[in-house]
Amino acid sequence: MEPKNFLFVSLDALSVDLAWQISKEGHNVKYYTHSKEDKDVGTGFFPFVEDWEKEVDWADIIIFDDVLGQGAKAEKLRKKGKFVVGGTAYTDMLEDDRAFGQEELKKYDIAIIPHYEFTSFEDAIKFVQENPGKYVIKPNGEAQNLKGLLFIGEEEDGKDVIQVLSDYNKVGAKKIPAFQLQKRMTGVEVAVGAFFDGKEFVYPINVNFEHKKLFPGNLGPSTGEMGTSMFWSGPNRIFNQTLKKFEPKLAEEGYVGYIDINCIVNGNGIYPLEWTTRFGYPTISIQQEGMTGSIAEFMYDLARGEKPKLKTKSGFQVGVRIVVPPFPFTDPETFEVKSKDAVIHFKKPSTEGIHIEDVKLVNDEWVIAGETGVILIVCGTGQTMRQAINQAYTKIKNVMIPHMYYRDDIGERWFEDCDKLHTWGYLREL
């Protein structure tokens, strides 16, 4: 493919790695981020712009990497004839408004977990007192991005949930104007996702397993993500009973991009937890390790609705996120003292399987940028999950960053989850 002009539009500099990969393939990239805190993220790897709308005519393809109103912008540009990867106002709502997302699932006869919407912590506390049980506290809207606010209850009488709700009421009420209590289900947490070209799903699909807790053994506070294991597959039972049912609606919307639904499955059924109507992070970086063709060409064909060919490897991919203080918390002072502008060293001059997050390029050195402390995704692949795990952690040994930390068990849950999923028949290609 001849070099094309790619314009990235981001709220929080989420897609810098994808932009970097596309620029390495010889295409022209311009990047816009709305966040003041992330203005230096990705600098040095490709050019940044201050006003993305002035670059629309320059662009052959425009990529929006988030929800929270970005879908409406993408929709508007598509109607003007531009090639765009991005959502719509409707698909943004699937992710941003948890209640709406669940009700849409219900419309398509998909079983949903009982959930209850609140705008008052006092009301939620009273509800749990009157209806004891295990619940998950899930903020709505922009507060969803503050992953430390999500809380998974462990106690049968709900007293731990009541305590957290009380704490939030004292110090976090303004951060969480609306939230959901969802009944906690037990089983295997697994997500299925696929690219959509405006008309239909592009196969194969992706089956992935997120690791959201900070510490090994699934302990500690919830984070955006500490790592993911995955594989590419033909349509299976989970996909066909969830995402596939939305194909006509997504075609009606003209949705273009990646869409994913995270579920709890057990011997009784499939229960969707939440939508991701955009690229996943770090999912999109790990997915590239399982693709064999050009990511730029694939994105360009996807935006044009030209039946893009998605060629993938057999086997498994694992991605481990390397972070530094204050992740997963927001603490500018700690970041300034411990992490800001630290240089990322490689013992051997190889960055194969290494994907960037909050990194900038200064005098040919990779340097920590932004302020969140998410730095790299280190990926491994293999014909078996064990091979993929071993390769990822071997590559991590080549990385040196002051104060860096990561989970050392990404992918390990597969060995038990796999047995259960096969026993229940959810991974069969249908």
C-alpha positions as CSV (number, residue, x, y, z in Angstrom):
1,M,0.0,0.0,0.0
2,E,1.2,3.5,-0.9
3,P,1.9,5.7,2.2
4,K,-1.3,7.2,3.6
5,N,-2.0,10.1,6.0
6,F,-3.2,8.9,9.4
7,L,-4.7,11.4,11.8
8,F,-5.2,10.2,15.4
9,V,-7.7,12.0,17.7
10,S,-7.4,11.1,21.4
11,L,-8.7,12.4,24.7
12,D,-5.8,10.9,26.8
13,A,-3.1,9.8,24.4
14,L,-4.2,6.2,24.6
15,S,-3.3,5.1,21.0
16,V,0.3,6.3,20.8
17,D,1.6,2.8,20.3
18,L,-0.8,2.1,17.4
19,A,0.3,5.4,15.9
20,W,3.9,4.5,16.3
21,Q,3.5,1.1,14.7
22,I,1.8,2.7,11.7
23,S,4.5,5.3,11.4
24,K,7.1,2.5,11.4
25,E,5.4,1.0,8.4
26,G,6.2,4.2,6.4
27,H,2.9,6.1,6.7
28,N,2.5,9.7,7.7
29,V,1.1,10.2,11.2
30,K,-0.3,13.3,13.0
31,Y,-1.5,13.0,16.5
32,Y,-3.8,15.1,18.7
33,T,-4.5,14.7,22.4
34,H,-6.9,16.8,24.4
35,S,-5.3,16.1,27.8
36,K,-2.9,18.7,29.0
37,E,-1.2,16.1,31.3
38,D,-0.5,13.9,28.3
39,K,0.8,16.5,25.8
40,D,4.3,15.0,26.0
41,V,3.2,11.4,25.6
42,G,4.5,10.0,22.3
43,T,6.5,13.1,21.4
44,G,9.5,12.4,19.3
45,F,8.0,9.3,17.8
46,F,5.7,11.2,15.4
47,P,4.4,14.8,15.0
48,F,1.7,16.3,17.2
49,V,-0.9,18.9,16.3
50,E,-2.8,21.4,18.4
51,D,-6.0,21.5,16.3
52,W,-7.1,18.2,14.8
53,E,-10.0,19.7,12.9
54,K,-7.6,21.7,10.7
55,E,-5.9,18.4,9.7
56,V,-9.1,16.6,8.5
57,D,-8.6,17.5,4.8
58,W,-5.0,16.3,5.0
59,A,-6.0,12.9,6.4
60,D,-6.7,9.8,4.4
61,I,-8.0,8.1,7.5
62,I,-9.0,9.5,10.9
63,I,-8.8,7.2,14.0
64,F,-10.7,8.0,17.2
65,D,-9.5,5.9,20.1
66,D,-12.1,6.5,22.9
67,V,-15.7,7.0,23.8
68,L,-17.1,9.9,25.9
69,G,-18.4,11.9,23.0
70,Q,-15.8,10.8,20.4
71,G,-18.3,8.5,18.7
72,A,-20.5,11.5,17.7
73,K,-17.5,13.2,16.1
74,A,-16.6,10.1,14.2
75,E,-20.1,9.6,13.0
76,K,-20.3,13.2,11.7
77,L,-17.1,12.8,9.7
78,R,-18.2,9.5,8.2
79,K,-21.4,11.2,7.0
80,K,-19.2,13.7,5.2
81,G,-17.5,11.0,3.3
82,K,-14.3,10.7,5.4
83,F,-12.7,7.3,6.2
84,V,-13.0,7.0,9.9
85,V,-12.2,4.3,12.6
86,G,-14.4,5.2,15.5
87,G,-17.8,4.7,17.1
88,T,-21.2,6.5,17.1
89,A,-23.2,8.3,19.8
90,Y,-25.1,5.0,20.3
91,T,-22.0,2.8,20.7
92,D,-20.5,5.4,23.1
93,M,-23.5,5.0,25.3
94,L,-23.2,1.2,25.4
95,E,-19.9,1.8,27.3
96,D,-20.4,5.1,29.1
97,D,-23.9,4.4,30.5
98,R,-23.7,1.0,32.1
99,A,-27.5,0.8,32.6
100,F,-28.1,1.6,28.9
101,G,-25.6,-1.0,27.9
102,Q,-27.3,-3.7,30.0
103,E,-30.8,-2.8,28.8
104,E,-29.6,-3.1,25.2
105,L,-28.3,-6.6,25.9
106,K,-31.7,-7.4,27.4
107,K,-33.4,-6.2,24.2
108,Y,-31.5,-8.9,22.3
109,D,-32.5,-11.7,24.7
110,I,-29.1,-11.8,26.3
111,A,-29.1,-12.7,30.0
112,I,-27.9,-9.9,32.2
113,I,-26.7,-9.7,35.8
114,P,-29.1,-7.9,38.2
115,H,-28.0,-4.4,38.6
116,Y,-29.2,-1.2,40.3
117,E,-28.6,2.4,39.4
118,F,-27.9,5.1,42.0
119,T,-27.0,8.8,42.3
120,S,-27.0,8.8,46.1
121,F,-24.6,6.8,48.3
122,E,-27.1,7.0,51.2
123,D,-29.7,5.3,48.9
124,A,-27.2,2.6,47.9
125,I,-26.2,1.9,51.5
126,K,-29.9,1.5,52.5
127,F,-30.4,-0.8,49.5
128,V,-27.6,-3.2,50.5
129,Q,-28.7,-3.1,54.2
130,E,-32.2,-4.3,53.0
131,N,-30.8,-6.7,50.4
132,P,-27.6,-8.2,51.8
133,G,-25.3,-9.9,49.4
134,K,-22.1,-9.6,47.3
135,Y,-22.1,-6.6,45.0
136,V,-19.7,-4.8,42.6
137,I,-19.6,-1.0,42.8
138,K,-19.2,0.4,39.3
139,P,-18.9,4.1,38.6
140,N,-20.7,5.4,35.5
141,G,-19.5,7.9,32.8
142,E,-16.1,9.5,33.0
143,A,-15.5,8.1,36.6
144,Q,-15.2,4.7,35.0
145,N,-11.7,5.7,34.0
146,L,-10.7,6.0,37.7
147,K,-10.3,2.3,38.1
148,G,-9.3,2.5,41.7
149,L,-13.0,3.4,42.5
150,L,-14.3,0.1,41.3
151,F,-14.9,-2.3,44.2
152,I,-15.7,-6.0,44.2
153,G,-17.5,-7.1,47.4
154,E,-16.4,-10.3,49.1
155,E,-18.7,-10.6,52.1
156,E,-22.1,-12.4,52.0
157,D,-23.8,-9.8,54.2
158,G,-22.5,-6.9,52.0
159,K,-20.8,-5.1,55.0
160,D,-17.6,-4.5,53.0
161,V,-19.7,-2.8,50.2
162,I,-21.5,-0.7,52.8
163,Q,-18.2,0.4,54.3
164,V,-16.8,1.4,50.8
165,L,-20.0,3.3,49.9
166,S,-19.8,5.2,53.2
167,D,-16.1,6.1,52.5
168,Y,-17.0,7.3,49.0
169,N,-19.9,9.3,50.4
170,K,-17.4,11.2,52.7
171,V,-14.6,11.9,50.3
172,G,-15.6,10.9,46.7
173,A,-19.1,11.9,46.1
174,K,-18.2,14.6,43.6
175,K,-16.1,12.1,41.6
176,I,-18.9,9.6,41.2
177,P,-22.2,11.4,40.4
178,A,-23.8,8.1,39.2
179,F,-22.9,4.5,39.8
180,Q,-24.2,1.0,39.6
181,L,-24.4,-1.9,42.1
182,Q,-24.1,-5.1,40.2
183,K,-24.8,-8.5,41.8
184,R,-21.5,-10.4,41.9
185,M,-21.5,-13.6,39.8
186,T,-19.0,-16.4,40.2
187,G,-17.4,-18.2,37.2
188,V,-14.7,-17.5,34.6
189,E,-14.2,-13.9,33.5
190,V,-13.6,-13.9,29.7
191,A,-14.0,-11.3,26.9
192,V,-14.8,-11.8,23.3
193,G,-14.2,-9.1,20.7
194,A,-13.9,-8.5,17.0
195,F,-13.3,-5.7,14.5
196,F,-16.3,-4.3,12.6
197,D,-16.1,-2.7,9.2
198,G,-19.3,-0.8,9.1
199,K,-21.3,-3.7,7.7
200,E,-20.2,-6.9,9.4
201,F,-17.8,-8.5,11.8
202,V,-14.3,-9.3,10.6
203,Y,-13.1,-12.8,11.5
204,P,-11.3,-14.3,13.4
205,I,-12.6,-13.0,16.7
206,N,-10.4,-12.4,19.8
207,V,-10.8,-14.2,23.1
208,N,-9.0,-12.5,25.9
209,F,-8.5,-12.7,29.7
210,E,-7.8,-9.5,31.6
211,H,-5.8,-9.2,34.8
212,K,-7.1,-6.1,36.5
213,K,-5.8,-6.3,40.1
214,L,-2.5,-4.7,40.9
215,F,-0.8,-7.7,42.6
216,P,-0.2,-11.3,41.6
217,G,-2.8,-13.7,42.8
218,N,-5.5,-11.1,41.8
219,L,-4.9,-9.1,45.0
220,G,-4.8,-5.4,45.7
221,P,-6.7,-2.4,44.1
222,S,-8.3,-2.6,40.7
223,T,-6.3,-1.0,37.9
224,G,-7.2,-0.3,34.3
225,E,-5.2,-3.4,33.4
226,M,-2.0,-5.1,34.4
227,G,-1.8,-7.5,31.5
228,T,-3.9,-9.7,29.2
229,S,-3.6,-13.2,27.7
230,M,-5.4,-14.0,24.4
231,F,-5.9,-16.0,21.3
232,W,-7.6,-15.6,17.9
233,S,-10.5,-17.9,17.1
234,G,-13.4,-18.6,14.8
235,P,-16.8,-17.6,16.1
236,N,-17.5,-19.5,19.3
237,R,-20.5,-20.0,21.6
238,I,-19.8,-16.9,23.7
239,F,-19.5,-14.6,20.7
240,N,-22.5,-16.0,18.9
241,Q,-24.7,-15.6,22.0
242,T,-23.6,-12.0,22.7
243,L,-21.8,-9.8,20.1
244,K,-23.1,-11.6,17.0
245,K,-26.6,-10.7,17.9
246,F,-25.7,-7.0,17.6
247,E,-24.4,-7.3,14.0
248,P,-27.5,-5.8,12.4
249,K,-27.6,-2.9,14.9
250,L,-23.9,-2.1,14.4
251,A,-24.3,-2.2,10.7
252,E,-27.3,0.2,11.0
253,E,-25.0,2.5,13.0
254,G,-22.1,2.2,10.6
255,Y,-19.8,1.3,13.4
256,V,-16.1,1.0,12.4
257,G,-13.5,-0.3,14.8
258,Y,-13.0,-2.9,17.6
259,I,-15.8,-3.9,20.0
260,D,-15.5,-6.2,23.0
261,I,-17.8,-7.6,25.6
262,N,-16.5,-8.8,29.0
263,C,-18.5,-11.7,30.5
264,I,-18.7,-14.0,33.5
265,V,-19.5,-17.5,32.3
266,N,-20.4,-20.6,34.3
267,G,-22.3,-23.8,34.0
268,N,-25.6,-22.0,34.0
269,G,-24.9,-19.4,31.2
270,I,-23.1,-16.4,29.8
271,Y,-23.5,-13.1,31.7
272,P,-22.1,-9.9,30.1
273,L,-20.4,-7.5,32.5
274,E,-19.5,-4.5,30.4
275,W,-18.9,-3.2,26.9
276,T,-15.7,-1.8,25.4
277,T,-16.8,0.0,22.2
278,R,-13.3,1.1,21.1
279,F,-9.8,-0.3,21.1
280,G,-8.8,-2.0,24.4
281,Y,-5.6,-0.9,26.2
282,P,-3.3,-2.7,26.3
283,T,-5.4,-5.2,24.2
284,I,-4.7,-3.5,20.8
285,S,-0.9,-3.6,21.3
286,I,-1.0,-7.3,22.3
287,Q,-3.3,-8.1,19.4
288,Q,-0.8,-6.8,16.9
289,E,1.7,-9.5,18.1
290,G,-0.8,-12.0,16.8
291,M,-1.4,-10.3,13.4
292,T,0.8,-11.3,10.5
293,G,-0.1,-8.5,8.1
294,S,0.2,-4.7,8.0
295,I,-1.8,-3.0,10.8
296,A,-1.9,0.2,8.7
297,E,-3.4,-1.5,5.7
298,F,-5.8,-3.4,7.9
299,M,-7.0,-0.1,9.5
300,Y,-7.3,1.6,6.2
301,D,-9.4,-1.2,4.7
302,L,-11.5,-1.4,7.8
303,A,-12.4,2.3,7.6
304,R,-13.3,2.0,3.9
305,G,-15.4,-1.1,4.6
306,E,-13.4,-3.0,2.0
307,K,-13.7,-6.5,3.6
308,P,-10.3,-6.2,5.3
309,K,-8.3,-9.4,5.6
310,L,-7.2,-10.2,9.1
311,K,-4.4,-12.7,9.1
312,T,-3.4,-14.0,12.5
313,K,-1.0,-16.5,14.1
314,S,-2.1,-19.7,15.7
315,G,-1.4,-20.1,19.4
316,F,-1.4,-17.5,22.1
317,Q,-0.3,-14.0,23.0
318,V,0.5,-12.5,26.4
319,G,1.1,-8.9,27.3
320,V,2.5,-7.7,30.6
321,R,2.1,-4.0,31.6
322,I,5.2,-2.4,33.2
323,V,4.3,0.5,35.5
324,V,6.0,3.0,37.9
325,P,4.8,5.0,40.9
326,P,2.1,6.3,41.5
327,F,0.2,3.8,39.3
328,P,-2.7,3.0,39.8
329,F,-3.3,6.1,41.8
330,T,-3.1,9.8,40.9
331,D,-0.4,11.6,42.8
332,P,1.5,14.2,40.7
333,E,4.0,14.8,43.5
334,T,5.0,11.1,43.7
335,F,5.3,10.9,40.0
336,E,7.5,14.0,39.9
337,V,9.9,12.6,42.5
338,K,10.0,8.9,41.6
339,S,9.2,8.6,37.9
340,K,9.1,11.7,35.7
341,D,11.7,11.8,32.9
342,A,13.4,8.6,34.0
343,V,15.2,6.9,31.1
344,I,14.1,3.4,30.0
345,H,17.2,1.1,29.5
346,F,17.4,-2.1,27.5
347,K,20.3,-4.4,28.5
348,K,20.4,-5.7,24.9
349,P,19.5,-3.4,22.0
350,S,16.2,-5.2,21.2
351,T,12.7,-3.8,21.4
352,E,10.9,-6.7,19.7
353,G,7.6,-7.3,21.3
354,I,7.8,-4.0,23.3
355,H,5.0,-1.5,23.0
356,I,4.9,2.0,24.3
357,E,2.4,3.8,26.5
358,D,3.4,6.9,28.5
359,V,6.8,7.3,26.8
360,K,8.5,10.0,24.8
361,L,11.6,10.0,22.6
362,V,14.4,12.4,23.7
363,N,17.8,12.3,21.9
364,D,17.1,8.7,20.8
365,E,16.3,7.7,24.4
366,W,13.0,6.4,25.6
367,V,11.9,8.6,28.6
368,I,8.9,8.4,30.9
369,A,6.2,10.9,30.1
370,G,2.7,11.9,31.2
371,E,1.8,11.4,34.8
372,T,-0.1,8.1,35.2
373,G,2.9,5.7,35.4
374,V,1.8,3.3,32.7
375,I,5.0,2.8,30.6
376,L,5.3,-0.4,28.5
377,I,3.5,-3.5,27.4
378,V,5.9,-6.4,27.0
379,C,4.5,-9.2,24.8
380,G,5.2,-12.8,24.2
381,T,3.8,-15.3,21.7
382,G,3.8,-19.1,21.4
383,Q,2.0,-22.2,20.2
384,T,1.1,-22.8,23.8
385,M,0.2,-20.4,26.6
386,R,3.2,-21.5,28.6
387,Q,5.5,-20.6,25.7
388,A,3.9,-17.2,25.3
389,I,4.2,-16.5,29.1
390,N,7.9,-17.5,29.2
391,Q,8.7,-15.4,26.2
392,A,7.1,-12.3,27.7
393,Y,8.9,-12.6,31.0
394,T,12.2,-13.3,29.3
395,K,11.8,-10.0,27.4
396,I,11.0,-8.2,30.7
397,K,14.4,-9.2,32.0
398,N,15.9,-7.0,29.3
399,V,14.1,-3.9,30.6
400,M,15.5,-1.6,33.3
401,I,13.4,1.3,34.7
402,P,13.9,2.8,38.1
403,H,11.1,1.7,40.5
404,M,9.3,-0.4,37.9
405,Y,6.9,-3.1,38.9
406,Y,4.6,-5.6,37.2
407,R,2.6,-8.7,37.8
408,D,4.5,-12.0,37.4
409,D,1.5,-14.2,36.8
410,I,-0.1,-12.9,33.7
411,G,-1.6,-15.8,31.8
412,E,-1.4,-18.3,34.6
413,R,-5.1,-18.3,35.2
414,W,-5.6,-19.8,31.7
415,F,-4.7,-23.3,32.8
416,E,-7.7,-23.6,35.2
417,D,-10.0,-21.4,33.2
418,C,-9.4,-23.4,30.0
419,D,-10.6,-26.6,31.6
420,K,-13.7,-25.0,32.8
421,L,-14.5,-23.3,29.5
422,H,-14.0,-26.5,27.5
423,T,-16.1,-28.5,30.0
424,W,-18.9,-26.0,29.6
425,G,-18.5,-26.0,25.8
426,Y,-17.9,-22.2,25.4
427,L,-14.8,-22.3,23.3
428,R,-16.1,-24.5,20.5
429,E,-16.0,-22.8,17.1
430,L,-19.5,-22.9,15.7
